[in-house]
Every structure is written in C-alpha cells, then in structure tokens.
C-alpha cells in the first residue's frame, strides 16, 4: 500500500468559483421548462373528468414500486417492459 496523501488545496481563486455563462443559461432554461411542463400537466389534469383520471392514478401507483410519488428510471423501464413497449434502455 502506498503512502498516498492529499495536499490541502487552499482557497479557491475567483476564476475557479466563476461559473461558465453557458451553464447558468442552461440552468435557467431548465427551470423554465420545468415550470412550463408543470403548468401544462395541470391544464391536462383539470380537463379530465374524475372517472377518466382514476385509472391513470391507479396505474401510476402500480408503477411507483417504492411509493415515493415519483417514477425512477427502473420503475419506468419495468412498466414499459410489462406493457410490451419496444424501447432501448438508453
């Protein structure tokens, strides 16, 4: 086993702390897309009749195996496989 030691980095310079403008623009754009997506989903949900919405809610709860209220990639992949949808995991 080698004697590998970490050396303290010291305080960061202003250049190291400065974010690339493209990164900031991408974060702002992502935040805007999320708000737009949520607004669109709210419109869609309010257009449904309760009798139409309940099967969607039930299917979501079936897919949400860990009961978090969100679908992760593996839960979505399993649901697609169960539905015989042709897809690639990538």
SVG drawing of the C-alpha trace seen along z (x, -y; Angstrom):
<svg xmlns="http://www.w3.org/2000/svg" viewBox="-66 -36 70 43">
<polyline fill="none" stroke="black" stroke-width="0.4" points="0.0,0.0 1.4,-3.4 1.7,-6.4 -0.7,-8.5 -1.6,-11.7 -3.9,-14.5 -2.5,-18.0 -4.7,-20.9 -5.9,-22.8 -6.0,-26.2 -8.6,-28.9 -10.3,-28.9 -9.5,-31.7 -12.2,-33.9 -11.7,-32.1 -12.3,-28.7 -15.5,-29.9 -16.9,-31.7 -19.5,-29.6 -19.5,-29.3 -22.2,-31.6 -23.5,-28.7 -24.0,-26.6 -26.1,-29.4 -28.1,-29.8 -28.8,-26.1 -29.9,-26.0 -32.3,-29.0 -33.7,-27.3 -34.2,-24.0 -36.0,-25.8 -38.3,-27.5 -39.1,-24.2 -40.0,-22.6 -42.5,-25.3 -44.0,-25.1 -44.2,-21.3 -45.9,-21.5 -48.4,-24.2 -49.2,-22.0 -49.8,-19.0 -52.1,-21.0 -54.2,-22.1 -54.4,-18.5 -55.4,-17.2 -58.1,-19.8 -59.5,-18.8 -60.1,-15.2 -63.2,-14.0 -62.7,-12.2 -63.8,-8.9 -61.1,-9.3 -58.4,-10.3 -58.8,-7.4 -57.4,-4.7 -54.3,-6.9 -53.8,-7.3 -54.2,-3.6 -51.7,-2.8 -49.2,-5.3 -49.4,-3.8 -48.8,-0.3 -45.7,-1.6 -44.4,-3.5 -43.0,-0.4 -41.1,-2.4 -44.1,-4.6 -42.2,-7.9 -44.7,-9.6 -42.2,-9.8 -41.2,-7.2 -37.5,-6.5 -35.8,-5.1 -36.0,-1.4 -39.7,-1.7 -40.4,-3.3 -38.3,-0.6 -40.3,2.1 -43.6,0.5 -42.6,0.3 -41.5,3.9 -44.7,5.0 -46.7,3.1 -44.7,4.8 -43.4,1.4 -40.5,1.7 -37.7,-0.5 -34.0,-0.6 -32.9,-1.3 -30.6,-4.1"/>
</svg>
